[in-house]
């Protein structure tokens, strides 16, 4: 199952990143889950 979340890192806070991780975990992602970072602008 694919899970797609996004966060604009320009101006993001640590709280924003923590919320993203919390959302991924609540959707079933585990600590060992691989991530893919899309760097297109």
mmCIF entry with sequence, helices, sheets and N, C-alpha, C, O atoms, coordinates in Angstrom:
data_MODEL
# 
_entry.id   MODEL 
# 
_entity.id                         1 
_entity.type                       polymer 
_entity.pdbx_number_of_molecules   1 
# 
_entity_poly.entity_id                      1 
_entity_poly.type                           'polypeptide(L)' 
_entity_poly.nstd_linkage                   no 
_entity_poly.nstd_monomer                   no 
_entity_poly.pdbx_seq_one_letter_code       
;(UNK)(UNK)(UNK)(UNK)(UNK)(UNK)(UNK)(UNK)(UNK)(UNK)(UNK)(UNK)(UNK)(UNK)(UNK)(UNK)
(UNK)(UNK)(UNK)(UNK)(UNK)(UNK)(UNK)(UNK)(UNK)(UNK)(UNK)(UNK)(UNK)(UNK)(UNK)(UNK)
(UNK)(UNK)(UNK)(UNK)(UNK)(UNK)(UNK)(UNK)(UNK)
;
_entity_poly.pdbx_seq_one_letter_code_can   XXXXXXXXXXXXXXXXXXXXXXXXXXXXXXXXXXXXXXXXX 
_entity_poly.pdbx_strand_id                 A 
# 
loop_
_entity_poly_seq.entity_id 
_entity_poly_seq.num 
_entity_poly_seq.mon_id 
_entity_poly_seq.hetero 
1 1  UNK n 
1 2  UNK n 
1 3  UNK n 
1 4  UNK n 
1 5  UNK n 
1 6  UNK n 
1 7  UNK n 
1 8  UNK n 
1 9  UNK n 
1 10 UNK n 
1 11 UNK n 
1 12 UNK n 
1 13 UNK n 
1 14 UNK n 
1 15 UNK n 
1 16 UNK n 
1 17 UNK n 
1 18 UNK n 
1 19 UNK n 
1 20 UNK n 
1 21 UNK n 
1 22 UNK n 
1 23 UNK n 
1 24 UNK n 
1 25 UNK n 
1 26 UNK n 
1 27 UNK n 
1 28 UNK n 
1 29 UNK n 
1 30 UNK n 
1 31 UNK n 
1 32 UNK n 
1 33 UNK n 
1 34 UNK n 
1 35 UNK n 
1 36 UNK n 
1 37 UNK n 
1 38 UNK n 
1 39 UNK n 
1 40 UNK n 
1 41 UNK n 
# 
_struct_asym.id          A 
_struct_asym.entity_id   1 
# 
_struct_conf.conf_type_id            HELX_P 
_struct_conf.id                      HELX_P1 
_struct_conf.pdbx_PDB_helix_id       AA1 
_struct_conf.beg_label_comp_id       UNK 
_struct_conf.beg_label_asym_id       A 
_struct_conf.beg_label_seq_id        14 
_struct_conf.pdbx_beg_PDB_ins_code   ? 
_struct_conf.end_label_comp_id       UNK 
_struct_conf.end_label_asym_id       A 
_struct_conf.end_label_seq_id        26 
_struct_conf.pdbx_end_PDB_ins_code   ? 
_struct_conf.beg_auth_comp_id        UNK 
_struct_conf.beg_auth_asym_id        A 
_struct_conf.beg_auth_seq_id         14 
_struct_conf.end_auth_comp_id        UNK 
_struct_conf.end_auth_asym_id        A 
_struct_conf.end_auth_seq_id         26 
_struct_conf.pdbx_PDB_helix_class    1 
_struct_conf.details                 ? 
_struct_conf.pdbx_PDB_helix_length   13 
# 
_struct_conf_type.id          HELX_P 
_struct_conf_type.criteria    ? 
_struct_conf_type.reference   ? 
# 
loop_
_atom_site.group_PDB 
_atom_site.id 
_atom_site.type_symbol 
_atom_site.label_atom_id 
_atom_site.label_alt_id 
_atom_site.label_comp_id 
_atom_site.label_asym_id 
_atom_site.label_entity_id 
_atom_site.label_seq_id 
_atom_site.pdbx_PDB_ins_code 
_atom_site.Cartn_x 
_atom_site.Cartn_y 
_atom_site.Cartn_z 
_atom_site.occupancy 
_atom_site.B_iso_or_equiv 
_atom_site.pdbx_formal_charge 
_atom_site.auth_seq_id 
_atom_site.auth_comp_id 
_atom_site.auth_asym_id 
_atom_site.auth_atom_id 
_atom_site.pdbx_PDB_model_num 
ATOM 1   N N  . UNK A 1 1  ? 0.847  -1.180 0.000  1.00 0.00 ? 1  UNK A N  1 
ATOM 2   C CA . UNK A 1 1  ? 0.000  0.000  0.000  1.00 0.00 ? 1  UNK A CA 1 
ATOM 3   C C  . UNK A 1 1  ? 0.889  1.237  0.000  1.00 0.00 ? 1  UNK A C  1 
ATOM 4   O O  . UNK A 1 1  ? 1.799  1.353  0.821  1.00 0.00 ? 1  UNK A O  1 
ATOM 5   N N  . UNK A 1 2  ? 0.629  2.142  -0.903 1.00 0.00 ? 2  UNK A N  1 
ATOM 6   C CA . UNK A 1 2  ? 1.399  3.381  -0.974 1.00 0.00 ? 2  UNK A CA 1 
ATOM 7   C C  . UNK A 1 2  ? 0.718  4.464  -0.146 1.00 0.00 ? 2  UNK A C  1 
ATOM 8   O O  . UNK A 1 2  ? -0.507 4.567  -0.099 1.00 0.00 ? 2  UNK A O  1 
ATOM 9   N N  . UNK A 1 3  ? 1.540  5.251  0.492  1.00 0.00 ? 3  UNK A N  1 
ATOM 10  C CA . UNK A 1 3  ? 1.061  6.382  1.281  1.00 0.00 ? 3  UNK A CA 1 
ATOM 11  C C  . UNK A 1 3  ? 1.768  7.617  0.759  1.00 0.00 ? 3  UNK A C  1 
ATOM 12  O O  . UNK A 1 3  ? 2.998  7.655  0.716  1.00 0.00 ? 3  UNK A O  1 
ATOM 13  N N  . UNK A 1 4  ? 1.014  8.623  0.363  1.00 0.00 ? 4  UNK A N  1 
ATOM 14  C CA . UNK A 1 4  ? 1.597  9.852  -0.175 1.00 0.00 ? 4  UNK A CA 1 
ATOM 15  C C  . UNK A 1 4  ? 1.289  11.007 0.762  1.00 0.00 ? 4  UNK A C  1 
ATOM 16  O O  . UNK A 1 4  ? 0.132  11.384 0.946  1.00 0.00 ? 4  UNK A O  1 
ATOM 17  N N  . UNK A 1 5  ? 2.339  11.564 1.351  1.00 0.00 ? 5  UNK A N  1 
ATOM 18  C CA . UNK A 1 5  ? 2.231  12.748 2.199  1.00 0.00 ? 5  UNK A CA 1 
ATOM 19  C C  . UNK A 1 5  ? 3.192  13.781 1.640  1.00 0.00 ? 5  UNK A C  1 
ATOM 20  O O  . UNK A 1 5  ? 4.181  13.420 1.003  1.00 0.00 ? 5  UNK A O  1 
ATOM 21  N N  . UNK A 1 6  ? 2.924  15.041 1.865  1.00 0.00 ? 6  UNK A N  1 
ATOM 22  C CA . UNK A 1 6  ? 3.848  16.067 1.382  1.00 0.00 ? 6  UNK A CA 1 
ATOM 23  C C  . UNK A 1 6  ? 4.042  17.144 2.434  1.00 0.00 ? 6  UNK A C  1 
ATOM 24  O O  . UNK A 1 6  ? 3.167  17.412 3.258  1.00 0.00 ? 6  UNK A O  1 
ATOM 25  N N  . UNK A 1 7  ? 5.223  17.753 2.377  1.00 0.00 ? 7  UNK A N  1 
ATOM 26  C CA . UNK A 1 7  ? 5.571  18.847 3.275  1.00 0.00 ? 7  UNK A CA 1 
ATOM 27  C C  . UNK A 1 7  ? 6.530  19.760 2.533  1.00 0.00 ? 7  UNK A C  1 
ATOM 28  O O  . UNK A 1 7  ? 7.568  19.313 2.045  1.00 0.00 ? 7  UNK A O  1 
ATOM 29  N N  . UNK A 1 8  ? 6.190  21.024 2.447  1.00 0.00 ? 8  UNK A N  1 
ATOM 30  C CA . UNK A 1 8  ? 7.090  22.005 1.846  1.00 0.00 ? 8  UNK A CA 1 
ATOM 31  C C  . UNK A 1 8  ? 8.134  22.344 2.901  1.00 0.00 ? 8  UNK A C  1 
ATOM 32  O O  . UNK A 1 8  ? 7.815  22.963 3.916  1.00 0.00 ? 8  UNK A O  1 
ATOM 33  N N  . UNK A 1 9  ? 9.373  21.944 2.668  1.00 0.00 ? 9  UNK A N  1 
ATOM 34  C CA . UNK A 1 9  ? 10.422 22.131 3.667  1.00 0.00 ? 9  UNK A CA 1 
ATOM 35  C C  . UNK A 1 9  ? 10.918 23.563 3.762  1.00 0.00 ? 9  UNK A C  1 
ATOM 36  O O  . UNK A 1 9  ? 11.599 23.918 4.724  1.00 0.00 ? 9  UNK A O  1 
ATOM 37  N N  . UNK A 1 10 ? 10.587 24.392 2.779  1.00 0.00 ? 10 UNK A N  1 
ATOM 38  C CA . UNK A 1 10 ? 10.983 25.797 2.838  1.00 0.00 ? 10 UNK A CA 1 
ATOM 39  C C  . UNK A 1 10 ? 10.118 26.500 3.874  1.00 0.00 ? 10 UNK A C  1 
ATOM 40  O O  . UNK A 1 10 ? 8.939  26.758 3.634  1.00 0.00 ? 10 UNK A O  1 
ATOM 41  N N  . UNK A 1 11 ? 10.697 26.806 5.008  1.00 0.00 ? 11 UNK A N  1 
ATOM 42  C CA . UNK A 1 11 ? 9.964  27.470 6.076  1.00 0.00 ? 11 UNK A CA 1 
ATOM 43  C C  . UNK A 1 11 ? 9.261  26.523 7.028  1.00 0.00 ? 11 UNK A C  1 
ATOM 44  O O  . UNK A 1 11 ? 8.587  26.969 7.957  1.00 0.00 ? 11 UNK A O  1 
ATOM 45  N N  . UNK A 1 12 ? 9.406  25.210 6.812  1.00 0.00 ? 12 UNK A N  1 
ATOM 46  C CA . UNK A 1 12 ? 8.762  24.241 7.706  1.00 0.00 ? 12 UNK A CA 1 
ATOM 47  C C  . UNK A 1 12 ? 9.454  24.252 9.068  1.00 0.00 ? 12 UNK A C  1 
ATOM 48  O O  . UNK A 1 12 ? 10.649 24.530 9.174  1.00 0.00 ? 12 UNK A O  1 
ATOM 49  N N  . UNK A 1 13 ? 8.688  23.948 10.089 1.00 0.00 ? 13 UNK A N  1 
ATOM 50  C CA . UNK A 1 13 ? 9.229  23.891 11.445 1.00 0.00 ? 13 UNK A CA 1 
ATOM 51  C C  . UNK A 1 13 ? 9.418  22.438 11.862 1.00 0.00 ? 13 UNK A C  1 
ATOM 52  O O  . UNK A 1 13 ? 8.955  21.520 11.184 1.00 0.00 ? 13 UNK A O  1 
ATOM 53  N N  . UNK A 1 14 ? 10.096 22.242 12.972 1.00 0.00 ? 14 UNK A N  1 
ATOM 54  C CA . UNK A 1 14 ? 10.253 20.901 13.519 1.00 0.00 ? 14 UNK A CA 1 
ATOM 55  C C  . UNK A 1 14 ? 8.883  20.320 13.849 1.00 0.00 ? 14 UNK A C  1 
ATOM 56  O O  . UNK A 1 14 ? 8.652  19.123 13.677 1.00 0.00 ? 14 UNK A O  1 
ATOM 57  N N  . UNK A 1 15 ? 7.982  21.164 14.320 1.00 0.00 ? 15 UNK A N  1 
ATOM 58  C CA . UNK A 1 15 ? 6.618  20.718 14.601 1.00 0.00 ? 15 UNK A CA 1 
ATOM 59  C C  . UNK A 1 15 ? 5.911  20.215 13.351 1.00 0.00 ? 15 UNK A C  1 
ATOM 60  O O  . UNK A 1 15 ? 5.163  19.240 13.407 1.00 0.00 ? 15 UNK A O  1 
ATOM 61  N N  . UNK A 1 16 ? 6.147  20.880 12.222 1.00 0.00 ? 16 UNK A N  1 
ATOM 62  C CA . UNK A 1 16 ? 5.562  20.438 10.951 1.00 0.00 ? 16 UNK A CA 1 
ATOM 63  C C  . UNK A 1 16 ? 6.084  19.051 10.582 1.00 0.00 ? 16 UNK A C  1 
ATOM 64  O O  . UNK A 1 16 ? 5.320  18.186 10.155 1.00 0.00 ? 16 UNK A O  1 
ATOM 65  N N  . UNK A 1 17 ? 7.381  18.850 10.747 1.00 0.00 ? 17 UNK A N  1 
ATOM 66  C CA . UNK A 1 17 ? 7.987  17.557 10.436 1.00 0.00 ? 17 UNK A CA 1 
ATOM 67  C C  . UNK A 1 17 ? 7.474  16.477 11.381 1.00 0.00 ? 17 UNK A C  1 
ATOM 68  O O  . UNK A 1 17 ? 7.197  15.355 10.956 1.00 0.00 ? 17 UNK A O  1 
ATOM 69  N N  . UNK A 1 18 ? 7.347  16.813 12.655 1.00 0.00 ? 18 UNK A N  1 
ATOM 70  C CA . UNK A 1 18 ? 6.809  15.853 13.627 1.00 0.00 ? 18 UNK A CA 1 
ATOM 71  C C  . UNK A 1 18 ? 5.377  15.467 13.270 1.00 0.00 ? 18 UNK A C  1 
ATOM 72  O O  . UNK A 1 18 ? 5.002  14.302 13.401 1.00 0.00 ? 18 UNK A O  1 
ATOM 73  N N  . UNK A 1 19 ? 4.577  16.425 12.822 1.00 0.00 ? 19 UNK A N  1 
ATOM 74  C CA . UNK A 1 19 ? 3.198  16.143 12.426 1.00 0.00 ? 19 UNK A CA 1 
ATOM 75  C C  . UNK A 1 19 ? 3.157  15.224 11.210 1.00 0.00 ? 19 UNK A C  1 
ATOM 76  O O  . UNK A 1 19 ? 2.298  14.347 11.123 1.00 0.00 ? 19 UNK A O  1 
ATOM 77  N N  . UNK A 1 20 ? 4.073  15.420 10.278 1.00 0.00 ? 20 UNK A N  1 
ATOM 78  C CA . UNK A 1 20 ? 4.149  14.562 9.103  1.00 0.00 ? 20 UNK A CA 1 
ATOM 79  C C  . UNK A 1 20 ? 4.476  13.129 9.511  1.00 0.00 ? 20 UNK A C  1 
ATOM 80  O O  . UNK A 1 20 ? 3.849  12.186 9.030  1.00 0.00 ? 20 UNK A O  1 
ATOM 81  N N  . UNK A 1 21 ? 5.445  12.968 10.389 1.00 0.00 ? 21 UNK A N  1 
ATOM 82  C CA . UNK A 1 21 ? 5.823  11.633 10.861 1.00 0.00 ? 21 UNK A CA 1 
ATOM 83  C C  . UNK A 1 21 ? 4.671  10.996 11.637 1.00 0.00 ? 21 UNK A C  1 
ATOM 84  O O  . UNK A 1 21 ? 4.404  9.805  11.478 1.00 0.00 ? 21 UNK A O  1 
ATOM 85  N N  . UNK A 1 22 ? 3.996  11.767 12.462 1.00 0.00 ? 22 UNK A N  1 
ATOM 86  C CA . UNK A 1 22 ? 2.853  11.243 13.221 1.00 0.00 ? 22 UNK A CA 1 
ATOM 87  C C  . UNK A 1 22 ? 1.749  10.775 12.276 1.00 0.00 ? 22 UNK A C  1 
ATOM 88  O O  . UNK A 1 22 ? 1.133  9.736  12.512 1.00 0.00 ? 22 UNK A O  1 
ATOM 89  N N  . UNK A 1 23 ? 1.497  11.526 11.220 1.00 0.00 ? 23 UNK A N  1 
ATOM 90  C CA . UNK A 1 23 ? 0.476  11.132 10.248 1.00 0.00 ? 23 UNK A CA 1 
ATOM 91  C C  . UNK A 1 23 ? 0.864  9.832  9.549  1.00 0.00 ? 23 UNK A C  1 
ATOM 92  O O  . UNK A 1 23 ? 0.020  8.962  9.335  1.00 0.00 ? 23 UNK A O  1 
ATOM 93  N N  . UNK A 1 24 ? 2.134  9.703  9.196  1.00 0.00 ? 24 UNK A N  1 
ATOM 94  C CA . UNK A 1 24 ? 2.603  8.473  8.548  1.00 0.00 ? 24 UNK A CA 1 
ATOM 95  C C  . UNK A 1 24 ? 2.456  7.282  9.487  1.00 0.00 ? 24 UNK A C  1 
ATOM 96  O O  . UNK A 1 24 ? 2.002  6.214  9.077  1.00 0.00 ? 24 UNK A O  1 
ATOM 97  N N  . UNK A 1 25 ? 2.837  7.467  10.733 1.00 0.00 ? 25 UNK A N  1 
ATOM 98  C CA . UNK A 1 25 ? 2.725  6.367  11.703 1.00 0.00 ? 25 UNK A CA 1 
ATOM 99  C C  . UNK A 1 25 ? 1.272  5.988  11.945 1.00 0.00 ? 25 UNK A C  1 
ATOM 100 O O  . UNK A 1 25 ? 0.955  4.803  12.051 1.00 0.00 ? 25 UNK A O  1 
ATOM 101 N N  . UNK A 1 26 ? 0.392  6.963  12.032 1.00 0.00 ? 26 UNK A N  1 
ATOM 102 C CA . UNK A 1 26 ? -1.019 6.647  12.274 1.00 0.00 ? 26 UNK A CA 1 
ATOM 103 C C  . UNK A 1 26 ? -1.640 5.944  11.068 1.00 0.00 ? 26 UNK A C  1 
ATOM 104 O O  . UNK A 1 26 ? -2.652 5.256  11.204 1.00 0.00 ? 26 UNK A O  1 
ATOM 105 N N  . UNK A 1 27 ? -1.040 6.112  9.896  1.00 0.00 ? 27 UNK A N  1 
ATOM 106 C CA . UNK A 1 27 ? -1.515 5.431  8.693  1.00 0.00 ? 27 UNK A CA 1 
ATOM 107 C C  . UNK A 1 27 ? -0.896 4.047  8.538  1.00 0.00 ? 27 UNK A C  1 
ATOM 108 O O  . UNK A 1 27 ? -1.183 3.340  7.572  1.00 0.00 ? 27 UNK A O  1 
ATOM 109 N N  . UNK A 1 28 ? -0.039 3.658  9.495  1.00 0.00 ? 28 UNK A N  1 
ATOM 110 C CA . UNK A 1 28 ? 0.525  2.313  9.468  1.00 0.00 ? 28 UNK A CA 1 
ATOM 111 C C  . UNK A 1 28 ? 1.988  2.216  9.085  1.00 0.00 ? 28 UNK A C  1 
ATOM 112 O O  . UNK A 1 28 ? 2.528  1.111  9.024  1.00 0.00 ? 28 UNK A O  1 
ATOM 113 N N  . UNK A 1 29 ? 2.650  3.336  8.825  1.00 0.00 ? 29 UNK A N  1 
ATOM 114 C CA . UNK A 1 29 ? 4.074  3.291  8.491  1.00 0.00 ? 29 UNK A CA 1 
ATOM 115 C C  . UNK A 1 29 ? 4.876  2.883  9.721  1.00 0.00 ? 29 UNK A C  1 
ATOM 116 O O  . UNK A 1 29 ? 4.563  3.277  10.844 1.00 0.00 ? 29 UNK A O  1 
ATOM 117 N N  . UNK A 1 30 ? 5.913  2.087  9.488  1.00 0.00 ? 30 UNK A N  1 
ATOM 118 C CA . UNK A 1 30 ? 6.779  1.632  10.571 1.00 0.00 ? 30 UNK A CA 1 
ATOM 119 C C  . UNK A 1 30 ? 8.109  2.372  10.509 1.00 0.00 ? 30 UNK A C  1 
ATOM 120 O O  . UNK A 1 30 ? 8.416  3.034  9.517  1.00 0.00 ? 30 UNK A O  1 
ATOM 121 N N  . UNK A 1 31 ? 8.891  2.257  11.568 1.00 0.00 ? 31 UNK A N  1 
ATOM 122 C CA . UNK A 1 31 ? 10.196 2.924  11.618 1.00 0.00 ? 31 UNK A CA 1 
ATOM 123 C C  . UNK A 1 31 ? 11.105 2.482  10.480 1.00 0.00 ? 31 UNK A C  1 
ATOM 124 O O  . UNK A 1 31 ? 11.975 3.241  10.055 1.00 0.00 ? 31 UNK A O  1 
ATOM 125 N N  . UNK A 1 32 ? 10.917 1.273  9.987  1.00 0.00 ? 32 UNK A N  1 
ATOM 126 C CA . UNK A 1 32 ? 11.759 0.750  8.911  1.00 0.00 ? 32 UNK A CA 1 
ATOM 127 C C  . UNK A 1 32 ? 11.208 1.066  7.518  1.00 0.00 ? 32 UNK A C  1 
ATOM 128 O O  . UNK A 1 32 ? 11.803 0.663  6.518  1.00 0.00 ? 32 UNK A O  1 
ATOM 129 N N  . UNK A 1 33 ? 10.086 1.777  7.436  1.00 0.00 ? 33 UNK A N  1 
ATOM 130 C CA . UNK A 1 33 ? 9.494  2.112  6.136  1.00 0.00 ? 33 UNK A CA 1 
ATOM 131 C C  . UNK A 1 33 ? 10.424 3.020  5.338  1.00 0.00 ? 33 UNK A C  1 
ATOM 132 O O  . UNK A 1 33 ? 10.987 3.978  5.869  1.00 0.00 ? 33 UNK A O  1 
ATOM 133 N N  . UNK A 1 34 ? 10.573 2.703  4.060  1.00 0.00 ? 34 UNK A N  1 
ATOM 134 C CA . UNK A 1 34 ? 11.415 3.514  3.178  1.00 0.00 ? 34 UNK A CA 1 
ATOM 135 C C  . UNK A 1 34 ? 10.672 4.792  2.798  1.00 0.00 ? 34 UNK A C  1 
ATOM 136 O O  . UNK A 1 34 ? 9.444  4.809  2.715  1.00 0.00 ? 34 UNK A O  1 
ATOM 137 N N  . UNK A 1 35 ? 11.431 5.856  2.568  1.00 0.00 ? 35 UNK A N  1 
ATOM 138 C CA . UNK A 1 35 ? 10.841 7.115  2.110  1.00 0.00 ? 35 UNK A CA 1 
ATOM 139 C C  . UNK A 1 35 ? 11.493 7.521  0.795  1.00 0.00 ? 35 UNK A C  1 
ATOM 140 O O  . UNK A 1 35 ? 12.624 7.130  0.506  1.00 0.00 ? 35 UNK A O  1 
ATOM 141 N N  . UNK A 1 36 ? 10.787 8.291  0.017  1.00 0.00 ? 36 UNK A N  1 
ATOM 142 C CA . UNK A 1 36 ? 11.295 8.825  -1.241 1.00 0.00 ? 36 UNK A CA 1 
ATOM 143 C C  . UNK A 1 36 ? 11.067 10.327 -1.209 1.00 0.00 ? 36 UNK A C  1 
ATOM 144 O O  . UNK A 1 36 ? 9.937  10.788 -1.048 1.00 0.00 ? 36 UNK A O  1 
ATOM 145 N N  . UNK A 1 37 ? 12.137 11.083 -1.362 1.00 0.00 ? 37 UNK A N  1 
ATOM 146 C CA . UNK A 1 37 ? 12.039 12.540 -1.308 1.00 0.00 ? 37 UNK A CA 1 
ATOM 147 C C  . UNK A 1 37 ? 12.059 13.080 -2.731 1.00 0.00 ? 37 UNK A C  1 
ATOM 148 O O  . UNK A 1 37 ? 13.015 12.863 -3.476 1.00 0.00 ? 37 UNK A O  1 
ATOM 149 N N  . UNK A 1 38 ? 11.002 13.780 -3.095 1.00 0.00 ? 38 UNK A N  1 
ATOM 150 C CA . UNK A 1 38 ? 10.896 14.402 -4.412 1.00 0.00 ? 38 UNK A CA 1 
ATOM 151 C C  . UNK A 1 38 ? 11.412 15.828 -4.287 1.00 0.00 ? 38 UNK A C  1 
ATOM 152 O O  . UNK A 1 38 ? 10.879 16.617 -3.507 1.00 0.00 ? 38 UNK A O  1 
ATOM 153 N N  . UNK A 1 39 ? 12.446 16.163 -5.050 1.00 0.00 ? 39 UNK A N  1 
ATOM 154 C CA . UNK A 1 39 ? 13.080 17.474 -4.906 1.00 0.00 ? 39 UNK A CA 1 
ATOM 155 C C  . UNK A 1 39 ? 12.727 18.442 -6.029 1.00 0.00 ? 39 UNK A C  1 
ATOM 156 O O  . UNK A 1 39 ? 13.369 19.484 -6.159 1.00 0.00 ? 39 UNK A O  1 
ATOM 157 N N  . UNK A 1 40 ? 11.728 18.127 -6.840 1.00 0.00 ? 40 UNK A N  1 
ATOM 158 C CA . UNK A 1 40 ? 11.389 19.062 -7.922 1.00 0.00 ? 40 UNK A CA 1 
ATOM 159 C C  . UNK A 1 40 ? 10.751 20.318 -7.343 1.00 0.00 ? 40 UNK A C  1 
ATOM 160 O O  . UNK A 1 40 ? 10.081 20.284 -6.311 1.00 0.00 ? 40 UNK A O  1 
ATOM 161 N N  . UNK A 1 41 ? 10.977 21.414 -8.033 1.00 0.00 ? 41 UNK A N  1 
ATOM 162 C CA . UNK A 1 41 ? 10.440 22.700 -7.558 1.00 0.00 ? 41 UNK A CA 1 
ATOM 163 C C  . UNK A 1 41 ? 9.349  23.197 -8.452 1.00 0.00 ? 41 UNK A C  1 
ATOM 164 O O  . UNK A 1 41 ? 8.785  24.263 -8.204 1.00 0.00 ? 41 UNK A O  1 
# 
